[in-house]
């Protein structure tokens, strides 16, 4: 069973990793740029997206990312299949819109202590 956690307050990445489905060196996540919350965990970004939609988010406001928390590769990658949103002008897995990307990054930095 997928373990996905909705995060709306500052959380250590080490705690999130313990409580969520993740891969060896990274964890998948999605951010709702309207509600300023994220969901971490799941095998697919779509799993976390579904969790946020069940919780009142709109798919148009949700963007995917990966957090690589182990040194020396500690970083955030803004790639996900759910980011392909042609109606919103995003035609690739990467978040192309600088403003959207900055919002996602701010939410992650505000909520996840790397």
Secondary structure as the mmCIF struct_conf table of DSSP 4:
data_model
#
loop_
_struct_conf.conf_type_id
_struct_conf.id
_struct_conf.beg_label_comp_id
_struct_conf.beg_label_asym_id
_struct_conf.beg_label_seq_id
_struct_conf.end_label_comp_id
_struct_conf.end_label_asym_id
_struct_conf.end_label_seq_id
STRN STRN1 UNK A 4 UNK A 7
BEND BEND1 UNK A 9 UNK A 9
STRN STRN2 UNK A 11 UNK A 12
HELX_RH_AL_P HELX_RH_AL_P1 UNK A 13 UNK A 19
BEND BEND2 UNK A 20 UNK A 20
BEND BEND3 UNK A 24 UNK A 25
STRN STRN3 UNK A 26 UNK A 32
TURN_TY1_P TURN_TY1_P1 UNK A 33 UNK A 36
STRN STRN4 UNK A 37 UNK A 41
BEND BEND4 UNK A 43 UNK A 44
HELX_RH_AL_P HELX_RH_AL_P2 UNK A 45 UNK A 54
TURN_TY1_P TURN_TY1_P2 UNK A 55 UNK A 56
HELX_RH_3T_P HELX_RH_3T_P1 UNK A 59 UNK A 61
STRN STRN5 UNK A 62 UNK A 68
BEND BEND5 UNK A 70 UNK A 70
TURN_TY1_P TURN_TY1_P3 UNK A 71 UNK A 72
BEND BEND6 UNK A 73 UNK A 73
STRN STRN6 UNK A 75 UNK A 77
STRN STRN7 UNK A 79 UNK A 79
HELX_RH_3T_P HELX_RH_3T_P2 UNK A 81 UNK A 83
STRN STRN8 UNK A 85 UNK A 85
HELX_RH_3T_P HELX_RH_3T_P3 UNK A 86 UNK A 88
TURN_TY1_P TURN_TY1_P4 UNK A 89 UNK A 89
STRN STRN9 UNK A 90 UNK A 90
BEND BEND7 UNK A 92 UNK A 93
STRN STRN10 UNK A 94 UNK A 94
HELX_RH_AL_P HELX_RH_AL_P3 UNK A 98 UNK A 111
STRN STRN11 UNK A 112 UNK A 113
#
